[in-house]
């Protein structure tokens, strides 16, 4: 195991600053233009911008491919002028009427064709932005009832889409972001193990990896730090979405470390021991501002989560590794647990 002393780079997506609407109530804050949000990144200490394809190029379904690439190129120049880097681009397939029954795994071949065409265009957008990472959140790739699809065939269709994207640009990498449910009742590729299995079956396994979100792992009943460790073992953890989650319910995207501090500690510990910061990959945040928050403080969740992560980095780097090794050698895990908790409590 290695220990990094490098500085981490942080990213978030413009959707993390939102108006507070939810399935049970309307918006409570005024919307902010993307250009306004962009100016907040450096002020908050962030260097990377996460994109969906239509964050980078709004209304892209109504534009020609040439116009889309032109607009993405201009945005890439703007980001460079702001001192920001595009971390990734993700095709937003789940909001189009043609993806009601999934995109890549729809039973309708015309819908599958649309999903692949838009994903290939997403690769072009990323290339124009100066970005080599595509993130696939397979939102509606699954079923409400198992009998509605042939799951084996569905995975073949998924692989076809991944290989089409890989073939579009020989330098692009694809990170699958697994989630077990929501919006679908049962999702295909629900865990990082499934994602890495798909990677090895692709046309170029070296260019397919994963992105792990804290809440998604917890919704699958798994430990986020173990999921990260598994991906790191395969050298396929290319980004993370850190947040927190209270139990097995909807995807809450709470502030990182705010609900489960020890779980957060272990996520940071795993990243530190693997030298994640040295890879240059971003620490991505996917956190939602509380609905109760007032307009003038609608970015506190971002600065808070970043702060909590940085404090936990200090805690991990300041942990007595010699004493830890002695407890492990003696198989005194009660003693080790006490040391961990006292360390987190500042005793």
C-alpha positions in Angstrom: 0.0 0.0 0.0 1.1 3.5 -0.8 0.3 6.8 0.8 -0.1 10.0 -1.2 0.9 13.5 -0.2 -0.5 14.9 -3.5 -3.3 17.5 -3.6 -6.6 16.4 -4.8 -8.5 18.0 -7.6 -12.3 18.5 -7.2 -15.2 18.7 -9.6 -19.0 19.1 -9.6 -21.7 19.4 -12.2 -23.9 22.5 -12.8 -26.9 20.4 -11.8 -25.6 20.4 -8.2 -26.7 24.0 -7.9 -30.4 23.7 -8.4 -33.8 25.2 -7.5 -34.9 22.7 -4.8 -37.8 21.1 -6.6 -38.5 17.4 -5.8 -41.2 14.8 -6.6 -43.3 16.2 -3.7 -43.0 19.9 -4.2 -42.2 22.8 -6.6 -38.9 24.8 -6.9 -38.0 27.1 -4.0 -35.1 29.0 -5.4 -34.5 31.0 -8.6 -32.6 29.3 -11.4 -29.0 30.4 -12.2 -27.6 30.6 -15.7 -24.8 28.2 -16.6 -22.5 31.2 -17.1 -23.1 32.3 -13.6 -22.5 28.9 -12.2 -19.2 28.6 -14.1 -17.8 31.7 -12.3 -18.4 30.0 -9.0 -16.1 27.0 -9.6 -12.7 28.7 -8.8 -14.2 30.7 -6.0 -15.3 27.5 -4.3 -11.9 25.8 -5.0 -13.0 23.5 -7.8 -11.0 22.9 -11.0 -13.2 20.5 -12.9 -16.6 20.7 -14.5 -18.8 17.6 -15.0 -21.1 17.7 -18.0 -24.0 16.0 -19.5 -24.0 16.4 -23.3 -26.8 18.9 -23.2 -25.2 20.9 -20.4 -22.4 21.6 -22.8 -24.6 22.1 -25.8 -28.3 22.9 -24.9 -31.0 21.6 -27.2 -28.5 19.5 -29.1 -31.3 17.3 -30.6 -32.4 20.4 -32.6 -28.9 21.2 -34.0 -26.8 19.7 -36.7 -23.7 17.7 -35.7 -21.4 20.4 -37.1 -23.2 23.1 -35.1 -23.0 21.0 -32.0 -19.3 20.4 -32.3 -18.7 24.1 -33.0 -20.6 25.1 -29.9 -18.7 22.6 -27.8 -15.3 23.8 -29.2 -16.2 27.4 -28.1 -17.2 26.2 -24.7 -13.8 24.4 -24.4 -12.0 27.7 -25.1 -14.2 29.4 -22.4 -13.3 26.7 -19.8 -9.6 27.1 -20.6 -9.9 30.9 -20.1 -11.5 30.3 -16.8 -8.7 27.9 -15.7 -11.2 25.0 -15.6 -11.0 21.5 -17.1 -13.9 19.4 -18.4 -13.8 16.2 -16.3 -16.2 14.1 -18.3 -19.3 14.3 -20.6 -22.3 11.9 -20.1 -25.0 11.3 -22.6 -28.3 12.3 -21.0 -30.6 9.7 -22.5 -33.2 9.3 -19.8 -35.2 12.5 -20.4 -36.0 11.9 -24.1 -39.4 10.4 -25.0 -37.6 7.8 -27.1 -35.9 6.3 -23.9 -39.0 5.6 -21.9 -38.2 1.9 -22.1 -34.5 2.4 -22.0 -32.1 3.7 -24.7 -29.5 1.1 -25.4 -31.8 -1.7 -24.1 -35.1 -0.5 -25.5 -37.3 -3.1 -27.2 -37.7 -0.6 -30.1 -34.8 -0.7 -32.6 -35.4 2.9 -33.6 -35.0 4.0 -30.0 -31.8 1.9 -29.7 -30.5 3.6 -32.8 -31.3 7.1 -31.4 -29.5 6.2 -28.1 -26.3 5.1 -30.0 -26.3 8.1 -32.3 -26.6 10.5 -29.4 -23.9 8.7 -27.5 -21.5 8.8 -30.5 -22.3 12.6 -30.7 -21.5 12.8 -27.0 -18.0 11.5 -27.8 -17.6 14.2 -30.4 -18.7 16.8 -27.9 -16.2 15.5 -25.4 -13.4 15.6 -28.0 -14.3 19.2 -28.9 -14.2 20.2 -25.2 -10.8 18.6 -24.8 -12.0 15.8 -22.7 -11.3 12.1 -23.1 -13.7 10.6 -20.5 -17.3 9.6 -21.1 -19.5 8.6 -18.1 -22.4 6.2 -18.7 -25.1 6.3 -16.0 -27.4 3.6 -17.3 -30.5 5.3 -15.9 -33.3 3.6 -17.7 -31.4 0.6 -18.9 -33.4 -2.0 -16.9 -36.9 -3.1 -16.3 -40.0 -2.5 -14.3 -41.0 -6.1 -14.7 -38.4 -8.8 -15.5 -40.5 -10.4 -18.2 -40.5 -7.3 -20.4 -37.0 -7.8 -21.7 -34.5 -10.5 -22.5 -31.7 -9.6 -20.1 -29.1 -11.5 -22.0 -30.0 -9.7 -25.2 -30.1 -6.4 -23.3 -26.4 -6.8 -22.3 -25.5 -7.5 -25.9 -27.1 -4.3 -26.9 -25.3 -2.4 -24.1 -22.0 -3.8 -25.3 -22.8 -2.8 -28.9 -23.3 0.8 -27.7 -20.1 0.8 -25.7 -18.1 -0.5 -28.6 -19.6 2.1 -31.0 -18.4 4.8 -28.6 -15.0 3.3 -28.3 -14.7 3.1 -32.1 -15.6 6.8 -32.5 -12.4 8.0 -30.9 -9.5 5.7 -30.1 -8.4 7.9 -27.2 -11.7 8.2 -25.4 -12.3 6.2 -22.2 -15.7 5.1 -20.9 -16.5 5.0 -17.1 -19.7 3.1 -16.3 -21.5 4.6 -13.2 -23.5 1.7 -11.7 -26.7 2.1 -9.7 -29.0 -0.7 -8.6 -32.3 1.2 -9.0 -34.0 4.5 -9.6 -35.5 5.5 -11.9 -35.9 1.9 -13.0 -37.1 -0.7 -10.5 -34.2 -3.0 -11.5 -31.2 -1.7 -13.4 -28.8 -3.6 -15.6 -25.1 -3.3 -14.5 -26.1 -2.4 -10.9 -22.6 -2.6 -9.2 -19.0 -1.9 -10.1 -18.4 -5.7 -10.4 -20.9 -5.8 -13.2 -19.4 -2.7 -14.8 -15.9 -4.2 -14.8 -17.3 -7.4 -16.2 -18.6 -5.4 -19.1 -15.3 -3.6 -19.5 -13.4 -6.9 -20.0 -15.9 -8.0 -22.6 -15.5 -4.8 -24.6 -13.5 -4.3 -27.8 -10.8 -2.4 -25.7 -10.9 -3.3 -22.0 -8.1 -0.8 -21.3 -10.5 2.0 -22.1 -13.5 0.9 -20.1 -13.6 1.4 -16.4 -15.9 2.8 -13.7 -17.1 5.7 -11.6 -18.4 4.9 -8.1 -20.9 7.0 -6.4 -21.2 6.6 -2.6 -25.0 6.6 -2.5 -25.3 4.1 -5.4 -23.1 1.6 -3.6 -25.1 2.0 -0.4 -28.4 1.6 -2.3 -27.1 -1.8 -3.4 -26.4 -2.7 0.2 -22.6 -2.5 -0.3 -19.8 -0.6 1.3 -18.6 2.2 -0.9 -14.9 1.9 0.2 -14.9 -1.8 -0.7 -16.4 -1.0 -4.1 -13.7 1.6 -4.6 -11.0 -0.9 -3.5 -12.3 -3.5 -6.0 -12.1 -1.0 -8.9 -8.7 0.3 -7.8 -7.4 -3.3 -7.8 -8.4 -3.6 -11.4 -7.0 -0.1 -12.1 -10.4 1.0 -13.3 -11.5 3.7 -10.8 -11.5 6.7 -13.1 -13.7 9.0 -11.0 -15.8 9.1 -7.9 -19.1 10.9 -7.0 -18.9 11.4 -3.3 -22.0 12.1 -1.2 -23.9 10.4 1.6 -27.1 8.4 2.1 -29.4 7.7 5.0 -30.5 4.1 4.4 -32.0 2.3 1.5 -34.4 4.8 0.0 -34.2 7.3 -2.9 -30.9 8.7 -3.9 -30.4 11.5 -1.4 -27.0 13.0 -2.4 -26.4 14.3 1.0 -23.2 16.2 2.0 -20.2 13.8 2.0 -19.6 12.5 5.4 -22.6 14.2 6.9 -24.6 11.0 7.7 -21.9 8.3 7.9 -18.6 9.8 9.0 -16.8 6.5 9.5 -17.9 5.3 6.1 -16.6 8.5 4.6 -13.3 8.1 6.5 -12.9 4.6 5.0 -13.6 5.9 1.4 -10.9 8.6 1.9 -8.5 6.0 3.5 -8.9 3.6 0.5 -8.3 6.5 -2.0 -5.3 7.7 0.0 -3.6 4.2 0.3 -4.0 3.7 -3.4 -2.4 7.0 -4.3 -5.6 8.1 -6.1 -4.5 11.8 -6.1 -1.3 10.9 -7.9 -3.3 9.7 -10.9 -4.7 13.1 -11.6 -8.3 11.8 -11.5 -10.9 14.1 -9.9 -12.8 13.9 -6.7 -16.2 14.5 -8.0 -19.0 15.6 -5.8 -22.7 14.8 -6.6 -24.5 16.5 -3.7 -27.8 18.3 -3.6 -28.3 21.5 -1.7 -31.0 21.1 0.9 -34.5 22.3 -0.1 -34.6 24.5 2.9 -31.5 26.5 1.9 -31.9 30.1 1.0 -30.8 31.5 -2.4 -27.8 33.4 -1.1 -26.2 30.3 0.4 -27.1 27.7 -2.3 -23.5 26.5 -2.7 -22.7 25.7 0.9 -23.2 22.0 0.3 -20.4 22.0 -2.2 -17.9 23.9 -0.1 -18.9 21.8 3.0 -18.4 18.5 1.2 -15.1 19.5 -0.1 -14.1 20.7 3.4 -15.2 17.4 5.0 -13.2 15.4 2.5 -10.0 17.5 3.1 -10.4 17.2 6.8 -10.7 13.5 6.5 -7.6 13.4 4.3 -5.7 15.1 7.2 -7.2 12.5 9.6 -6.1 9.6 7.3 -2.6 11.0 6.9 -2.3 11.7 10.6 -3.3 8.2 11.6 -0.7 6.2 13.6 0.2 3.5 11.1 2.7 1.9 13.4 0.1 1.4 16.1 -2.4 0.2 13.5 0.0 -2.5 12.4 0.6 -3.6 15.9 -3.2 -4.0 16.5 -3.5 -5.9 13.3 -0.6 -8.2 14.1 -2.0 -8.9 17.5 -5.5 -9.4 16.0 -6.7 -6.9 18.5 -9.5 -5.4 16.4 -11.3 -4.0 19.4 -8.2 -2.0 20.2 -8.0 -0.9 16.5 -11.6 0.2 16.5 -11.2 2.2 19.6 -8.1 3.9 18.1 -10.1 4.7 14.9 -13.1 6.2 16.8 -10.9 8.2 19.2 -8.9 9.5 16.2 -12.1 10.6 14.5 -13.3 12.3 17.7 -10.0 14.1 18.1 -9.1 12.3 21.4 
